[in-house]
Amino acid sequence: MKIVVLDGYTLNPGDLSWDALRAVGDLEVHDRTGDELIVRRAEGAEIVLTNKTPLSAHTLKQLKGLRYVGVLATGYDVVDVKAARELEITVTNIPTYGTASVAQFTFALILELCHAPALHAAAARAGEWSRSPDFSFWKSPLTEIAGKTMGIIGLGRIGRRVGEIAAAIGLRVIAADEVKIAAPNWPGFRWCEVEELLAESDIVSLHCPLLPQTRGIIHAKSLALMKPTAILINTSRGPLVVDRDLADALNSGRLAGAAVDVLSVEPPPADNPLLQARNCIVTPHIAWATKEARTRLLNIAVSNLRAFLAGHPEHVVN
């Protein structure tokens, strides 16, 4: 049985092992696969694993022996799942591997915006503290978040973990979600609509999936609802935000700050306006990428495949 991994490098740049997957079949791993090479590399494979390499209906129809596609991520929009279902190809994803890591990184971004430890550490290393006439100095405003309001758009697994951490450090949490299940018992929590959340929150954090109704949910009009002292965090999906509108809000002082781990196009073109926007932190889609999370992802990918081969597939999305 031939197994092909089309783009394994981001999952495993060399610090993990493919052995558990290799034990299942004849494994072929490619670091990256351009669109023009997908069919050639996947030809004859019964099993294909992909992270971001797209598998369109046209591509799937050319892969005659393909029985299973394992998406090495939670989002599975890289696969035409409707076409796969029609072709009797099972598609699975990995929904739970990164909850802890993404929540942790969300607060790394929040605290960087509120305290700028990297900026101040660089200043100390450059000798500014040694030359200072005072025992303490700061180069940017320092903000305490306890007692402020955090609005979470999308209260799924990651959103709830973010909310737990927020409540534990003294933030009041409000949330907007189309599916309002089991309201958490955090002090002061309540459900609200997106517009109310944007207007009331000091920190807005996005944790909703990318759907037609959420694409571009943060745009010029929604940003205008936010407090000028508020900050926006996006560790979810880049196209939730209109990049130019967010950059304009930051550069005009309409919004105090933003931190985004995802952009509308990845890798971004050099002229993406958020790369140069005022008080904007941009990181290269790394919230998911701790070794612990990647290890879980790979283990679940193998478990998904074994379950499929045993006749009881798990995490099927089509």
C-alpha positions as CSV (number, residue, x, y, z in Angstrom):
1,M,0.0,0.0,0.0
2,K,1.5,3.3,-1.1
3,I,1.3,6.3,1.2
4,V,2.3,9.7,0.0
5,V,2.8,12.8,2.2
6,L,2.7,15.8,-0.1
7,D,4.0,18.5,2.3
8,G,5.5,17.1,5.4
9,Y,8.1,19.7,6.2
10,T,6.1,22.1,8.4
11,L,4.8,19.2,10.5
12,N,8.2,17.5,10.7
13,P,11.2,19.5,9.8
14,G,13.4,16.8,11.2
15,D,12.6,16.7,14.9
16,L,9.9,14.0,14.7
17,S,9.8,10.5,13.3
18,W,7.8,9.1,10.4
19,D,8.3,5.5,11.6
20,A,4.8,4.9,12.9
21,L,3.4,5.9,9.5
22,R,6.1,3.9,7.7
23,A,5.0,0.8,9.6
24,V,1.6,1.1,8.0
25,G,2.7,1.0,4.4
26,D,5.2,2.0,1.7
27,L,5.8,5.6,2.7
28,E,6.9,8.4,0.4
29,V,7.4,11.8,2.1
30,H,7.9,15.1,0.2
31,D,8.8,18.3,2.1
32,R,6.7,20.4,-0.4
33,T,4.7,19.7,-3.6
34,G,3.9,22.3,-6.2
35,D,0.6,22.2,-7.9
36,E,2.2,20.9,-11.1
37,L,3.6,17.8,-9.3
38,I,0.6,16.7,-7.2
39,V,-0.8,14.2,-9.6
40,R,2.7,12.8,-10.5
41,R,3.6,12.2,-6.9
42,A,0.3,10.9,-5.7
43,E,-0.3,8.7,-8.7
44,G,-0.8,5.1,-7.6
45,A,-1.2,6.0,-3.9
46,E,-4.1,4.6,-2.0
47,I,-3.4,7.0,0.9
48,V,-2.5,10.7,0.6
49,L,-1.7,13.0,3.5
50,T,-1.7,16.8,2.9
51,N,-1.5,19.9,5.1
52,K,-1.8,22.8,2.7
53,T,-1.3,21.2,-0.7
54,P,-4.7,21.5,-2.5
55,L,-6.6,18.5,-3.8
56,S,-9.2,19.8,-6.2
57,A,-12.0,17.8,-7.8
58,H,-9.9,17.8,-11.0
59,T,-6.9,16.4,-9.2
60,L,-8.9,13.8,-7.2
61,K,-10.5,12.5,-10.4
62,Q,-7.0,11.8,-11.8
63,L,-6.0,9.7,-8.8
64,K,-7.7,6.5,-9.7
65,G,-6.5,4.3,-6.8
66,L,-7.0,6.9,-4.1
67,R,-9.1,5.7,-1.1
68,Y,-8.2,8.0,1.7
69,V,-7.0,11.6,2.2
70,G,-5.7,12.6,5.7
71,V,-5.6,16.3,6.2
72,L,-2.7,17.1,8.6
73,A,-4.5,20.0,10.2
74,T,-7.9,21.0,11.6
75,G,-9.1,23.0,8.6
76,Y,-9.8,20.9,5.5
77,D,-10.7,23.5,2.9
78,V,-7.7,22.4,0.9
79,V,-9.6,19.3,-0.2
80,D,-12.8,19.3,-2.3
81,V,-14.7,17.2,0.1
82,K,-17.8,17.0,-2.0
83,A,-15.9,15.6,-4.9
84,A,-14.1,13.2,-2.6
85,R,-17.4,11.9,-1.3
86,E,-18.7,11.4,-4.8
87,L,-15.5,9.5,-5.6
88,E,-15.9,7.4,-2.4
89,I,-12.6,8.8,-1.0
90,T,-12.7,9.2,2.8
91,V,-11.3,12.5,4.1
92,T,-10.3,13.0,7.7
93,N,-8.9,15.9,9.7
94,I,-7.2,16.4,13.1
95,P,-9.4,18.6,15.3
96,T,-7.9,18.7,18.8
97,Y,-4.1,18.6,18.6
98,G,-3.3,22.3,19.0
99,T,-5.8,23.6,21.6
100,A,-3.2,24.2,24.4
101,S,-0.5,25.6,22.1
102,V,-2.8,28.1,20.3
103,A,-4.3,29.3,23.5
104,Q,-0.8,29.8,25.0
105,F,0.4,31.7,22.0
106,T,-2.7,33.9,22.0
107,F,-1.6,35.2,25.4
108,A,2.0,35.5,24.3
109,L,0.7,38.0,21.7
110,I,-1.5,39.8,24.2
111,L,1.2,40.2,26.7
112,E,3.7,41.3,24.1
113,L,1.3,44.1,23.1
114,C,0.7,45.0,26.7
115,H,4.3,44.9,28.0
116,A,6.6,44.8,25.0
117,P,9.2,42.6,26.8
118,A,11.1,42.0,23.6
119,L,11.5,45.7,23.0
120,H,12.6,46.4,26.5
121,A,15.0,43.5,26.6
122,A,16.6,44.7,23.4
123,A,16.9,48.2,24.9
124,A,18.7,46.8,28.0
125,R,21.0,44.7,25.8
126,A,21.8,47.8,23.7
127,G,23.0,49.6,26.9
128,E,20.0,51.9,27.3
129,W,19.4,50.7,30.9
130,S,23.1,51.1,31.8
131,R,23.1,54.7,30.5
132,S,19.8,55.5,32.2
133,P,19.8,58.0,35.1
134,D,16.8,56.1,36.7
135,F,16.5,52.6,38.0
136,S,13.5,52.0,35.7
137,F,12.3,53.2,32.3
138,W,9.9,52.1,29.6
139,K,9.8,52.8,25.9
140,S,6.1,52.1,25.3
141,P,2.9,52.2,27.4
142,L,2.5,49.3,29.8
143,T,-1.0,48.0,30.3
144,E,-2.5,45.8,33.0
145,I,-5.2,43.6,31.7
146,A,-6.8,42.4,35.0
147,G,-10.3,43.9,35.3
148,K,-10.7,44.5,31.5
149,T,-13.0,42.8,29.1
150,M,-12.0,40.2,26.6
151,G,-14.3,39.4,23.8
152,I,-13.9,36.0,22.1
153,I,-15.5,35.4,18.7
154,G,-15.9,31.6,18.4
155,L,-16.1,29.7,21.6
156,G,-15.1,26.3,20.4
157,R,-12.3,24.2,22.0
158,I,-9.6,26.8,21.5
159,G,-11.9,29.8,22.3
160,R,-12.9,28.1,25.6
161,R,-9.4,27.4,26.6
162,V,-8.5,31.1,25.9
163,G,-11.5,32.1,28.0
164,E,-10.4,29.9,30.9
165,I,-7.0,31.5,31.0
166,A,-8.5,35.0,30.6
167,A,-10.9,34.4,33.5
168,A,-8.0,33.0,35.7
169,I,-6.0,36.1,35.3
170,G,-8.8,38.5,36.1
171,L,-10.3,39.3,32.7
172,R,-14.1,39.5,32.3
173,V,-15.0,37.3,29.3
174,I,-17.8,37.8,26.8
175,A,-18.3,35.7,23.7
176,A,-20.1,35.6,20.4
177,D,-20.8,32.3,18.6
178,E,-23.6,31.0,16.4
179,V,-23.7,27.8,18.4
180,K,-24.3,28.7,22.0
181,I,-23.7,25.6,24.0
182,A,-23.2,25.3,27.8
183,A,-22.3,28.8,28.9
184,P,-19.2,28.7,31.0
185,N,-19.4,29.7,34.7
186,W,-16.7,32.4,34.5
187,P,-17.5,35.5,36.6
188,G,-19.4,38.0,34.5
189,F,-19.6,35.8,31.4
190,R,-22.4,36.4,28.9
191,W,-23.2,35.7,25.3
192,C,-23.6,38.6,23.0
193,E,-23.8,39.5,19.3
194,V,-20.6,40.4,17.4
195,E,-21.3,44.1,17.2
196,E,-21.9,44.4,21.0
197,L,-18.7,42.4,21.7
198,L,-16.6,44.6,19.5
199,A,-17.9,47.8,21.1
200,E,-17.5,46.5,24.7
201,S,-14.2,44.6,24.6
202,D,-10.7,45.8,25.4
203,I,-9.2,42.7,23.8
204,V,-10.9,40.9,20.9
205,S,-9.6,37.5,20.1
206,L,-10.7,35.5,17.0
207,H,-11.2,31.8,17.3
208,C,-14.0,31.1,14.8
209,P,-13.7,28.8,11.7
210,L,-13.4,30.3,8.2
211,L,-16.9,30.1,6.7
212,P,-18.7,32.2,4.2
213,Q,-20.4,34.1,7.0
214,T,-17.1,34.7,8.9
215,R,-14.9,35.6,6.0
216,G,-13.9,39.3,6.4
217,I,-15.8,39.6,9.6
218,I,-13.2,42.2,10.7
219,H,-13.5,45.0,8.2
220,A,-13.6,48.8,8.3
221,K,-17.2,49.1,9.7
222,S,-16.6,46.4,12.4
223,L,-13.3,48.0,13.4
224,A,-15.0,51.3,13.7
225,L,-17.1,49.8,16.5
226,M,-14.1,49.0,18.6
227,K,-12.6,51.2,21.3
228,P,-9.5,53.2,20.2
229,T,-7.7,51.7,23.2
230,A,-8.6,48.1,22.2
231,I,-6.4,45.4,20.7
232,L,-7.2,42.7,18.2
233,I,-5.7,39.2,18.2
234,N,-6.1,36.6,15.3
235,T,-4.6,33.2,15.8
236,S,-7.4,31.5,13.8
237,R,-7.7,32.1,10.0
238,G,-6.2,35.0,8.1
239,P,-9.2,35.7,5.8
240,L,-11.4,36.5,8.9
241,V,-9.7,39.9,8.7
242,V,-9.5,42.4,5.8
243,D,-5.8,43.2,6.0
244,R,-6.0,46.7,4.5
245,D,-8.8,47.7,6.7
246,L,-7.0,46.6,9.9
247,A,-3.8,48.3,8.7
248,D,-5.7,51.6,8.1
249,A,-7.3,51.4,11.6
250,L,-3.9,50.9,13.2
251,N,-2.1,53.6,11.2
252,S,-4.8,56.2,11.9
253,G,-4.8,55.5,15.6
254,R,-8.3,54.2,15.4
255,L,-7.2,51.0,17.1
256,A,-4.4,50.7,19.7
257,G,-2.8,47.5,18.5
258,A,-3.1,44.1,16.8
259,A,-1.3,40.8,16.7
260,V,-1.9,38.3,13.9
261,D,-0.4,34.9,13.5
262,V,-2.3,34.4,10.2
263,L,-2.8,36.5,7.1
264,S,-5.2,36.4,4.2
265,V,-2.4,35.0,1.9
266,E,0.4,32.8,3.3
267,P,3.2,33.3,2.8
268,P,2.2,37.0,2.4
269,P,3.4,39.2,-0.4
270,A,6.0,41.7,0.7
271,D,3.5,44.5,0.3
272,N,0.9,43.2,2.7
273,P,0.0,46.3,4.6
274,L,0.0,44.7,8.0
275,L,3.7,43.9,7.8
276,Q,4.4,47.7,8.2
277,A,1.4,48.8,10.1
278,R,1.7,50.8,13.3
279,N,1.8,48.7,16.5
280,C,1.1,45.5,14.7
281,I,2.8,42.2,15.5
282,V,2.8,39.7,12.7
283,T,4.1,36.1,13.3
284,P,4.5,33.4,10.6
285,H,1.6,31.1,11.5
286,I,3.4,29.4,14.4
287,A,0.7,29.2,17.1
288,W,0.1,25.5,16.3
289,A,3.7,24.5,15.9
290,T,5.1,23.6,19.3
291,K,6.8,20.2,19.2
292,E,4.2,18.9,21.6
293,A,1.3,19.9,19.3
294,R,3.1,18.5,16.2
295,T,3.7,15.2,18.0
296,R,0.1,14.9,18.8
297,L,-0.9,15.8,15.3
298,L,1.3,13.1,13.8
299,N,0.1,10.5,16.3
300,I,-3.5,11.3,15.6
301,A,-2.8,11.2,11.8
302,V,-1.5,7.7,12.2
303,S,-4.4,6.7,14.5
304,N,-6.9,8.1,11.9
305,L,-5.3,6.1,9.1
306,R,-5.2,2.9,11.2
307,A,-8.9,3.4,12.1
308,F,-9.8,3.8,8.4
309,L,-7.9,0.6,7.5
310,A,-9.7,-1.3,10.3
311,G,-13.1,-0.2,8.9
312,H,-14.1,2.3,11.5
313,P,-12.8,5.7,10.3
314,E,-12.5,8.5,12.8
315,H,-12.7,12.3,12.3
316,V,-14.3,12.0,8.9
317,V,-15.3,15.3,7.4
318,N,-17.1,14.1,4.3
